Amino acid sequence: MRRLRVYADTSVFGGCFDTEFERDSRTFFREAAAGRFRLVLSELTLRELAQAPAHVRGVLPQLPPQEVEFLEASDEIRQLRNAYLQAGILTPASASDAEHIAAATVAGVDLLVSWNFRHIVHYDRIRGVAAVNLLQGYEPLRSHSPREVVLQ
């Protein structure tokens, strides 16, 4: 059986140090480390982590390298990000959120996980992304919080 490929944005890393999200974020990364799914990260995630506090940056090196897939930035990702912005799904102030969604879409992941309930895991945004994805020739993207994907 094929393993799921799951894209995580930076909020999931930060969630390891937030009382509300800590348990589920840590469980998510434990499950990734154990090989339950393949963790997919974009160049944007790495850039954002580089700006994060040391304890947040320290989560990634604890993961086995063979369980993590890295996506390079590309014109295809930027073009899809711009399509979301032009469609009004997200505003230019949220371009990085649009880029996370675009990277996950272009990579063809099974799920995108995030604690960003305003711009990524939001019913209206998910619907808008699905519409743009279909118009652009991509599959709809499933977006969930880590809480929804970890084993309890």
Contact map, one row per residue, 1 for C-alpha under 8 A:
11100000000000000000000000000000000000000000000000000000000000000000000000000000000000000000000000000000000000000000000000000000000000000000000000000000
11110000000000000000000000000000000000000000000000000000000000000000000000000000000000000000000000000000000000000000000000000000000000000000000000000000
11111000000000000000000000000000000111000000000000000000000000000000000000000000000000000000000000000000000000000000000000000000000000000000000000000000
01111100000000000000000000000000000111000000000000000000000000000000000000000000000000000000000000000000000011100000000000000000000000000000000000000000
00111110000000000000000000000000000011110000000000000000000000000000000000000000000000000000000000000000000011100000000000000000000000000000000000000000
00011111000000000000000000000000000011110000000000000000000000000000000000000000000000000000000000000000000011111000000000000000000000000000000000000000
00001111100000000000000000000000000000111000000000000000000000000000000000000000000000000000000000000001000010111000000000000000000000000000000000000000
00000111111100000000000000000000000000111000000000000000000000000000000000000000000000000000000000000000000000011100000000000000000000000000000000000000
00000011111110000000000000000000000000001000100000000000000000000000000000000000000000000000000000010000000000011100000000000000000000000000000000000000
00000001111111000000000000000000000000000000100110000000000000000000000000000000000000000000000000000000000000000100000000000000000000000000000000000000
00000001111111100000000000000000000000000000000000000000000000000000000000000000000000000000000000000000000000000111000000000000000000000000000000000000
00000001111111110000000010000000000000000000000000000000000000000000000000000000000000000000000000000000000000001110000000000000000000000000000001000000
00000000111111110000000010000000000000000000000000000001101000000000000000000000000000000000000000000000000000000000000000000000000000000000000000000000
00000000011111111100000000000000000000000000000000000001000000000000000000000000000000000000000000000000000000000000000000000000000000000000000000000000
00000000001111111111110010000000000000000000000000000000000000000000000000000000000000000000000000000000000000000010000000000000000000000000000000000000
00000000000111111100111111000000000000000000000000000001000000000000000000000000000000000000000000000000000000000000000000000000000000000000000000000000
00000000000001111110110000000000000000000000000000000001000000000000000000000000000000000000000000000000000000000000000000000000000000000000000000000000
00000000000001111111110000000000000000000000000000000000000000000000000000000000000000000000000000000000000000000000000000000000000000000000000000000000
00000000000000101111111000000000000000000000000000000000000000000000000000000000000000000000000000000000000000000000000000000000000000000000000000000000
00000000000000100111111000000000000000000000000000000000000000000000000000000000000000000000000000000000000000000000000000000000000000000000000000000000
00000000000000111111111110000000000000000000000000000000000000000000000000000000000000000000000000000000000000000000000000000000000000000000000000000000
00000000000000111111111111000000000000000000000000000000000000000000000000000000000000000000000000000000000000000000000000000000000000000000000000000000
00000000000000010011111111100000000000000000000000000000000000000000000000000000000000000000000000000000000000000000000000000000000000000000000000000000
00000000000000010000111111110000000000000000000000000000000000000000000000000000000000000000000000000000000000000000000000000000000000000000000001100100
00000000000110110000111111111000000000000000000000000000000000000000000000000000000000000000000000000000000000000000000000000000000000000000000001100000
00000000000000010000011111111100000000000000000000000000000000000000000000000000000000000000000000000000000000000000000000000000000000000000000000000000
00000000000000000000001111111110000000000000000000000000000000000000000000000000000000000000000000000000000000000000000000000000000000000000000000000110
00000000000000000000000111111111000000000000000000000000000000000000000000000000000000000000000000000000000000000000000000000000000000000000000001001100
00000000000000000000000011111111100000000000000000000000000000100000000000000000000000000000000000000000000000000000000000000000000000000000000000000000
00000000000000000000000001111111110000000000000000000000000000000000000000000000000000000000000000000000000000000000000000000000000000000000000000000000
00000000000000000000000000111111111110000000000000000000000000000000000000000000000000000000000000000000000000000000000000000000000000000000000000000100
00000000000000000000000000011111111111100000000000000000000000100010000000000000000000000000000000000000000000000000000000000000000000000000000000000000
00000000000000000000000000001111111100000000000000000000000000110010000000000000000000000000000000000000000000000000000000000000000000000000000000000000
00000000000000000000000000000111111100000000000000000000000000000000000000000000000000000000000000000000000000000000000000000000000000000000000000000000
00000000000000000000000000000011111111000000000000000000000000000010000000000000000000000000000000000000000000000000000000000000000000000000000000000000
00110000000000000000000000000011111111000000000000000000000000000000000000000000000000000000000000000000000000000000000000000000000000000000000000000000
00111100000000000000000000000011001111100000000000000000000000000010000000000000000000000000000000000000000000000000000000000000000000000000000000000000
00111100000000000000000000000001001111110000000000000000000000000011100000000000000000000000000000000000000000000000000000000000000000000000000000000000
00001111000000000000000000000001000011111000000000000000000000000011100000000000000000000000000000000000000000000000000000000000000000000000000000000000
00001111000000000000000000000000000001111100000000000000000000000001111000000000000000000000000000000000000010000000000000000000000000000000000000000000
00000011100000000000000000000000000000111110110000000000000000000001111000000000000000000000000000000000000000000000000000000000000000000000000000000000
00000000000000000000000000000000000000011111110000000000000000000000011110000000000000000000000000010010000000000000000000000000000000000000000000000000
00000000000000000000000000000000000000001111111000000000000000000000011110000000000000000000000000000000000000000000000000000000000000000000000000000000
00000000000000000000000000000000000000000111111100000000000000000000000010000000000000000000000100110000000000000000000000000000000000000000000000000000
00000000110000000000000000000000000000001111111110000000000000000000000000000000000000000000000000010000000000000000000000000000000000000000000000000000
00000000000000000000000000000000000000001111111111000000000000000000000000000000000000000000000000000000000000000000000000000000000000000000000000000000
00000000000000000000000000000000000000000011111111100000000000000000000000000000000000000000000000000000000000000000000000000000000000000000000000000000
00000000010000000000000000000000000000000001111111110000000000000000000000000000000000000000000000000000000000000000000000000000000000000000000000000000
00000000010000000000000000000000000000000000111111110001100000000000000000000000000000000000000000000000000000000000000000000000000000000000000000000000
00000000000000000000000000000000000000000000011111110000100000000000000000000000000000000000000000000000000000000000000000000000000000000000000000000000
00000000000000000000000000000000000000000000001111111000000000000000000000000000000000000000000000000000000000000000000000000000000000000000000000000000
00000000000000000000000000000000000000000000000111111101100000000000000000000000000000000000000000000000000000000000000000000000000000000000000000000000
00000000000000000000000000000000000000000000000000111111100000000000000000000000000000000000000000000000000000000000000000000000000000000000000000000000
00000000000000000000000000000000000000000000000000011111110000000000000000000000000000000000000000000000000000000000000000000000000000000000000000000000
00000000000000000000000000000000000000000000000000001111111000000000000000000000000000000000000000000000000000000000000000000000000000000000000000000000
00000000000011011000000000000000000000000000000010011111111000000000000000000000000000000000000000000000000000000000000000000000000000000000000000000000
00000000000010000000000000000000000000000000000011011111111110000000000000000000000000000000000000000000000000000000000000000000000000000000000000000000
00000000000000000000000000000000000000000000000000000111111111000000000000000000000000000000000000000000000000000000000000000000000000000000000000000000
00000000000010000000000000000000000000000000000000000011111111100000000000000000000000000000000000000000000000000000000000000000000000000000000000000000
00000000000000000000000000000000000000000000000000000000111111100000000000000000000000000000000000000000000000000000000000000000000000000000000000000000
00000000000000000000000000000000000000000000000000000000111111110000000000000000000000000000000000000000000000000000000000000000000000000000000000000000
00000000000000000000000000000000000000000000000000000000011111110000000000000000000000000000000000000000000000000000000000000000000000000000000000000000
00000000000000000000000000001001100000000000000000000000001111111011000000000000000000000000000000000000000000000000000000000000000000000000000000000000
00000000000000000000000000000000100000000000000000000000000011111111000000000000000000000000000000000000000000000000000000000000000000000000000000000000
00000000000000000000000000000000000000000000000000000000000000111111000000000000000000000000000000000000000000000000000000000000000000000000000000000000
00000000000000000000000000000000000000000000000000000000000000011111100000000000000000000000000000000000000000000000000000000000000000000000000000000000
00000000000000000000000000000001101011100000000000000000000000111111100000000000000000000000000000000000000000000000000000000000000000000000000000000000
00000000000000000000000000000000000001111000000000000000000000111111110000000000000000000000000000000000000000000000000000000000000000000000000000000000
00000000000000000000000000000000000001111000000000000000000000000111111000000000000000000000000000000000000000000000000000000000000000000000000000000000
00000000000000000000000000000000000000011110000000000000000000000001111100000000000000000000000000000000000000000000000000000000000000000000000000000000
00000000000000000000000000000000000000011110000000000000000000000000111110000000000000000000000000000010001000000000000000000000000000000000000000000000
00000000000000000000000000000000000000000110000000000000000000000000011111000000000000000000000000000000000000000000000000000000000000000000000000000000
00000000000000000000000000000000000000000111000000000000000000000000001111101100000000000000000000000010000000000000000000000000000000000000000000000000
00000000000000000000000000000000000000000000000000000000000000000000000111111100000000000000000000000000000000000000000000000000000000000000000000000000
00000000000000000000000000000000000000000000000000000000000000000000000011111110000000000000000000000000000000000000000000000000000000000000000000000000
00000000000000000000000000000000000000000000000000000000000000000000000001111111000000000000000000000000010000000000000000000000000000000000000000000000
00000000000000000000000000000000000000000000000000000000000000000000000011111111100000000000000000100110010000000000000000000000000000000000000000000000
00000000000000000000000000000000000000000000000000000000000000000000000011111111110000000000000000100100000000000000000000000000000000000000000000000000
00000000000000000000000000000000000000000000000000000000000000000000000000111111111000000000000000000000000000000000000000000000000000000000000000000000
00000000000000000000000000000000000000000000000000000000000000000000000000011111111100000000000000100100000000000000000000000000000000010000000000000000
00000000000000000000000000000000000000000000000000000000000000000000000000001111111110000000001001101100000000000000000000000000000000000000000000000000
00000000000000000000000000000000000000000000000000000000000000000000000000000111111111000000000001000000000000000000000000000000000000000000000000000000
00000000000000000000000000000000000000000000000000000000000000000000000000000011111111100000000000000000000000000000000000000000000100000000000000000000
00000000000000000000000000000000000000000000000000000000000000000000000000000001111111111100000001000000000000000000000000000000100100000000000000000000
00000000000000000000000000000000000000000000000000000000000000000000000000000000111111111111001001000000000000000000000000000000000000000000000000000000
00000000000000000000000000000000000000000000000000000000000000000000000000000000011111111000000000000000000000000000000000000000000000000000000000000000
00000000000000000000000000000000000000000000000000000000000000000000000000000000001111111100000000000000000000000000000000000000000100000000000000000000
00000000000000000000000000000000000000000000000000000000000000000000000000000000000111111110000000000000000000000000000000000000000000000000000000000000
00000000000000000000000000000000000000000000000000000000000000000000000000000000000111111110000000000000000000000000000000001001100000000000000000000000
00000000000000000000000000000000000000000000000000000000000000000000000000000000000110111111111001000000000000000000001000001000000000000000000000000000
00000000000000000000000000000000000000000000000000000000000000000000000000000000000010011111111000000000000000000000000000000000000000000000000000000000
00000000000000000000000000000000000000000000000000000000000000000000000000000000000010000111111000000000000000000000000000000000000000000000000000000000
00000000000000000000000000000000000000000000000000000000000000000000000000000000000000000111111000000000000000000000000000000000000000000000000000000000
00000000000000000000000000000000000000000000000000000000000000000000000000000000000000000111111111000000000000000000001000000000000000000000000000000000
00000000000000000000000000000000000000000000000000000000000000000000000000000000100010000111111111100000000000000000000000000000000000000000000000000000
00000000000000000000000000000000000000000001000000000000000000000000000000000000000000000000011111110000000000000000000000000000000000000000000000000000
00000000000000000000000000000000000000000000000000000000000000000000000000000000000000000000011111111000000000000000001100000000000000000000000000000000
00000000000000000000000000000000000000000000000000000000000000000000000000000000110110000100011111111100000000000000000000000000000000000000000000000000
00000000000000000000000000000000000000000001000000000000000000000000000000001101100000000000001111111110000000000000000000000000000000000000000000000000
00000000100000000000000000000000000000000101100000000000000000000000000000000000000000000000000111111111000000000000000000000000000000000000000000000000
00000000000000000000000000000000000000000000000000000000000000000000000000000000100000000000000011111111100000010000000100000000000000000000000000000000
00000000000000000000000000000000000000000000000000000000000000000000000000001101100000000000000001111111110000000000000000000000000000000000000000000000
00000000000000000000000000000000000000000100000000000000000000000000001010001000000000000000000000111111111000000000000000000000000000000000000000000000
00000010000000000000000000000000000000000000000000000000000000000000000000000000000000000000000000011111111110110000000000000000000000000000100000000000
00000000000000000000000000000000000000000000000000000000000000000000000000000000000000000000000000001111111110000000000000000000000010000111100000000000
00000000000000000000000000000000000000000000000000000000000000000000000000011000000000000000000000000111111100000000000000000000000000000100000000000000
00000000000000000000000000000000000000000000000000000000000000000000001000000000000000000000000000000011111110000000000000000000000000000000000000000000
00000000000000000000000000000000000000000000000000000000000000000000000000000000000000000000000000000001111111000000000000000000000000000010000000000000
00011110000000000000000000000000000000010000000000000000000000000000000000000000000000000000000000000001101111110000000000000000000000000000100000000000
00011100000000000000000000000000000000000000000000000000000000000000000000000000000000000000000000000000000111110000000000000000000000000000110000000000
00011110000000000000000000000000000000000000000000000000000000000000000000000000000000000000000000000001000011111000000000000000000000000000111100000000
00000111100000000000000000000000000000000000000000000000000000000000000000000000000000000000000000001001000011111100000000000000000000000000111100000000
00000111100100000000000000000000000000000000000000000000000000000000000000000000000000000000000000000000000000111110000010000000000000000000001111000000
00000001111100000000000000000000000000000000000000000000000000000000000000000000000000000000000000000000000000011111100110000000000000000000001111000000
00000000001100100000000000000000000000000000000000000000000000000000000000000000000000000000000000000000000000001111100010000000000000000000000011000000
00000000001000000000000000000000000000000000000000000000000000000000000000000000000000000000000000000000000000000111111110000000000000000000000000000000
00000000000000000000000000000000000000000000000000000000000000000000000000000000000000000000000000000000000000000111111111000000000000000000000000000000
00000000000000000000000000000000000000000000000000000000000000000000000000000000000000000000000000000000000000000001111111000000000000000000000000000000
00000000000000000000000000000000000000000000000000000000000000000000000000000000000000000100010010000000000000000001111111001000000000000000000000000000
00000000000000000000000000000000000000000000000000000000000000000000000000000000000000000000000010001000000000000101111111001100000000000000001000000000
00000000000000000000000000000000000000000000000000000000000000000000000000000000000000000000000000000000000000001111111111101100000000000000001110000000
00000000000000000000000000000000000000000000000000000000000000000000000000000000000000000000000000000000000000000000111111111100000000000000000000000000
00000000000000000000000000000000000000000000000000000000000000000000000000000000000000000000000000000000000000000000000011111110000000000000000000000000
00000000000000000000000000000000000000000000000000000000000000000000000000000000000000000000000000000000000000000000000001111111000000000000000000000000
00000000000000000000000000000000000000000000000000000000000000000000000000000000000000001100000000000000000000000000001111111111100000000000000000000000
00000000000000000000000000000000000000000000000000000000000000000000000000000000000000000000000000000000000000000000000111111111110000000000111000000000
00000000000000000000000000000000000000000000000000000000000000000000000000000000000000000000000000000000000000000000000000111111111000000000000000000000
00000000000000000000000000000000000000000000000000000000000000000000000000000000000000001000000000000000000000000000000000011111111100000000000000000000
00000000000000000000000000000000000000000000000000000000000000000000000000000000000100001000000000000000000000000000000000001111111110000001100000000000
00000000000000000000000000000000000000000000000000000000000000000000000000000000000000000000000000000000000000000000000000000111111111000011100000000000
00000000000000000000000000000000000000000000000000000000000000000000000000000000000000000000000000000000000000000000000000000011111111100001000000000000
00000000000000000000000000000000000000000000000000000000000000000000000000000000001100100000000000000000000000000000000000000001111111110000000000000000
00000000000000000000000000000000000000000000000000000000000000000000000000000000000000000000000000000000100000000000000000000000111111111111000000000000
00000000000000000000000000000000000000000000000000000000000000000000000000000000000000000000000000000000000000000000000000000000011111111111000000000000
00000000000000000000000000000000000000000000000000000000000000000000000000000000000000000000000000000000000000000000000000000000001111111100000000000000
00000000000000000000000000000000000000000000000000000000000000000000000000000001000000000000000000000000000000000000000000000000000111111100000000000000
00000000000000000000000000000000000000000000000000000000000000000000000000000000000000000000000000000000000000000000000000000000000011111110000000000000
00000000000000000000000000000000000000000000000000000000000000000000000000000000000000000000000000000000110000000000000000000000000011111111000000000000
00000000000000000000000000000000000000000000000000000000000000000000000000000000000000000000000000000000100100000000000000000000010011001111100000000000
00000000000000000000000000000000000000000000000000000000000000000000000000000000000000000000000000000000100000000000000000000000111011000111110000000000
00000000000000000000000000000000000000000000000000000000000000000000000000000000000000000000000000000001100011110000000000000100110000000011111000000000
00000000000000000000000000000000000000000000000000000000000000000000000000000000000000000000000000000000000001110000000000000100000000000001111100000000
00000000000000000000000000000000000000000000000000000000000000000000000000000000000000000000000000000000000000111100000110000100000000000000111110000000
00000000000000000000000000000000000000000000000000000000000000000000000000000000000000000000000000000000000000111100000010000000000000000000011111111000
00000000000000000000000000000000000000000000000000000000000000000000000000000000000000000000000000000000000000001110000010000000000000000000001111111000
00000000000100000000000110010000000000000000000000000000000000000000000000000000000000000000000000000000000000001110000000000000000000000000000111111100
00000000000000000000000110000000000000000000000000000000000000000000000000000000000000000000000000000000000000000000000000000000000000000000000111111100
00000000000000000000000000000000000000000000000000000000000000000000000000000000000000000000000000000000000000000000000000000000000000000000000111111100
00000000000000000000000000010000000000000000000000000000000000000000000000000000000000000000000000000000000000000000000000000000000000000000000111111110
00000000000000000000000100110010000000000000000000000000000000000000000000000000000000000000000000000000000000000000000000000000000000000000000001111111
00000000000000000000000000100000000000000000000000000000000000000000000000000000000000000000000000000000000000000000000000000000000000000000000000001111
00000000000000000000000000000000000000000000000000000000000000000000000000000000000000000000000000000000000000000000000000000000000000000000000000000111
